[in-house]
Amino acid sequence: MENKQVKILIVDDDIDIREIYAEVFRKAGFNVTEANDGLEGLDKAGKEIPDVIFTGIIMPRMDGFTMMDALKKNVATSKIPVVISSHMGREEDKKKAEKLGAKDFIVRGATSPNQAVERIKVLFMEGNYFIEFDPYNLDAAKLSHDLNISKGFQCMECNERLVLKIHFDNPKEGLFSARFVCPKCGWILKI
C-alpha cells in the first residue's frame, strides 16, 4: 500500500458517518470518493473502478446488499472487494454479507474508524496470509504455555481469537515469518 494510493468508495446515506470515515481514510492516505446510496455507489463504481468499496447496508433507493449483487453482475466491477459497515451488527446481515462475498463485516459501535482503516489496509498487503487454527489441537496448548497467552489464544485487548499472520520473506525458498494478530482490533502478540 505504500507505493500506491488506494482508491476507496464510501457508500452511506448518513452524511455525518460518511464524512467521518472519509476524513479518517484520507488521513491514512486513501484516495476517497463518496456516494449517498447504493444506486449512486453502483454508478460511481462503474465509472471510477475503486480498489475497495466500504458500504453501509440500509439506504434509500438501493441498499448495500443489492449494490453488491449488482456489482458482481458487471465484469468491470465484479472483482472489487467490498467491506460492509453495519450499525446494527445483526448475525443475519453478517451471513448475507459473507454469502455475497464481502471481504469484511465491520460493526460501527464495536470498531472505531481507525480500526476500520487498519482492517481495510490488510486487504492490500501483498505476501501476507491470515490463518485460523484450532487452539486446542496438537501442540497448541504447549505453544500457548510457552508464549504465556491464554489457551484459547484470545486477544489481550478485546478477547477475540487470534489468527496467525504469515508473511513470505522469500516465497521461492518457502521462508516466512509469522505473528499472532487480532483480526478485530489489530493487536499483535509481541514475544
C-alpha positions in Angstrom: 0.0 0.0 0.0 3.0 2.3 0.5 3.7 2.6 -3.3 0.1 3.2 -4.5 -2.7 5.3 -3.2 -5.7 3.0 -2.7 -9.0 4.3 -4.2 -11.9 3.7 -1.8 -15.5 4.4 -2.5 -17.5 5.1 0.7 -21.2 4.5 0.3 -23.6 5.6 3.1 -26.7 7.7 3.3 -25.8 9.2 6.7 -23.7 12.2 5.7 -22.1 12.6 9.2 -20.9 8.9 9.2 -19.7 9.2 5.6 -17.7 12.3 6.3 -16.1 10.8 9.5 -14.9 7.8 7.5 -13.9 9.9 4.5 -11.7 12.1 6.7 -10.1 9.1 8.5 -9.4 7.3 5.2 -7.9 10.5 3.6 -5.6 11.0 6.6 -4.5 7.3 6.2 -3.5 8.1 2.6 -6.5 6.7 0.7 -8.0 8.4 -2.4 -11.6 8.8 -1.3 -14.8 9.0 -3.3 -18.3 9.2 -1.7 -21.8 8.1 -2.6 -25.1 8.7 -0.9 -26.7 5.3 -1.5 -26.3 2.0 -3.4 -27.5 3.4 -6.7 -25.1 6.3 -6.7 -22.4 3.9 -5.4 -23.0 1.5 -8.3 -22.8 4.3 -10.8 -19.5 5.7 -9.3 -18.0 2.2 -9.0 -18.7 1.5 -12.7 -17.1 4.8 -13.8 -14.2 5.1 -11.4 -13.4 1.4 -10.6 -12.2 1.9 -7.0 -9.8 -0.6 -5.3 -12.3 -1.2 -2.5 -15.8 -0.2 -1.6 -16.8 0.5 2.1 -20.6 0.5 2.3 -23.5 0.7 4.7 -26.4 -1.7 4.4 -29.7 0.2 4.9 -30.0 3.1 2.4 -32.8 4.6 0.2 -33.1 3.7 -3.5 -30.7 0.8 -3.2 -29.3 -0.9 -0.1 -25.7 -2.2 0.2 -26.6 -5.8 -0.4 -28.4 -5.1 -3.6 -25.5 -2.9 -4.7 -23.1 -5.8 -4.0 -25.2 -8.2 -6.1 -25.3 -5.7 -9.0 -21.5 -5.2 -8.8 -21.0 -8.9 -9.1 -23.0 -9.0 -12.3 -20.8 -6.4 -14.1 -17.5 -7.7 -15.4 -15.8 -4.3 -14.7 -16.8 -4.2 -11.1 -17.2 -7.9 -10.2 -13.7 -8.2 -8.6 -13.8 -5.0 -6.5 -13.6 -6.1 -2.8 -16.5 -4.9 -0.7 -16.4 -4.2 3.1 -19.7 -3.9 4.9 -20.2 -1.2 7.5 -23.1 -2.1 9.8 -24.5 0.0 12.6 -26.5 -3.0 14.0 -24.2 -6.0 13.5 -27.0 -8.4 13.1 -25.9 -12.1 12.6 -28.3 -12.5 9.6 -26.6 -9.4 7.9 -23.2 -10.9 8.6 -24.2 -14.2 7.0 -25.7 -12.4 4.0 -22.6 -10.3 3.6 -20.4 -13.5 3.6 -22.7 -15.2 1.1 -22.4 -12.2 -1.2 -18.6 -12.3 -0.9 -17.9 -9.3 1.4 -14.2 -9.2 2.4 -15.0 -7.9 5.9 -18.0 -7.0 8.1 -17.4 -4.1 10.4 -19.8 -3.1 13.2 -19.6 0.6 13.8 -20.1 0.6 17.5 -17.5 -2.2 18.1 -14.9 -1.0 15.6 -13.5 2.6 15.6 -13.0 4.3 12.2 -9.2 4.0 12.7 -9.6 0.2 13.3 -11.7 0.0 10.1 -8.8 1.7 8.2 -6.4 -0.9 9.5 -8.6 -3.8 8.6 -9.1 -2.5 5.1 -5.3 -1.9 4.7 -4.8 -5.6 5.3 -6.6 -6.3 2.1 -3.8 -4.7 0.2 -0.8 -6.1 2.0 0.8 -8.5 -0.6 2.5 -11.6 0.6 0.5 -11.7 3.8 -1.8 -14.5 4.7 -4.1 -14.8 7.7 -4.7 -18.3 9.0 -7.2 -19.5 11.6 -6.1 -22.5 13.6 -7.5 -24.8 16.3 -6.1 -23.6 19.6 -7.0 -26.9 21.2 -5.4 -29.2 18.7 -1.9 -30.9 18.6 0.8 -28.7 20.3 -1.4 -25.6 20.6 -1.7 -25.9 24.4 2.1 -26.2 24.7 2.6 -23.2 22.4 0.1 -21.1 24.4 2.0 -22.0 27.6 5.4 -21.2 26.0 4.1 -17.8 24.8 2.4 -17.1 28.1 -1.0 -16.4 26.5 -4.5 -17.9 27.1 -5.1 -21.4 26.0 -7.9 -20.2 23.7 -5.4 -17.7 22.0 -7.6 -14.8 23.0 -6.6 -11.1 22.3 -5.4 -9.3 25.4 -7.3 -6.2 24.3 -10.7 -7.4 23.1 -10.8 -11.1 23.7 -11.2 -12.0 20.0 -9.5 -15.3 19.0 -6.1 -14.5 17.5 -5.1 -15.6 13.9 -1.7 -16.4 12.6 -0.4 -13.8 10.1 2.2 -15.2 7.8 4.4 -13.1 5.6 6.6 -14.7 2.9 10.1 -13.3 3.3 11.3 -15.4 0.4 8.5 -17.3 -1.4 10.8 -19.2 -3.7 12.6 -20.7 -0.7 9.4 -21.1 1.3 10.8 -18.8 4.0 8.3 -16.9 6.0 7.8 -15.1 9.3 4.7 -15.4 11.4 2.9 -13.4 14.2 -0.3 -13.8 16.1 -2.6 -10.9 15.5 -6.1 -9.9 16.4 -8.4 -9.7 13.3 -10.8 -7.4 15.2 -8.6 -4.7 16.9 -5.2 -5.3 15.2 -3.4 -6.2 18.5 -0.1 -8.0 17.8 1.4 -10.6 20.2 5.0 -9.4 20.9 7.4 -12.0 22.1 
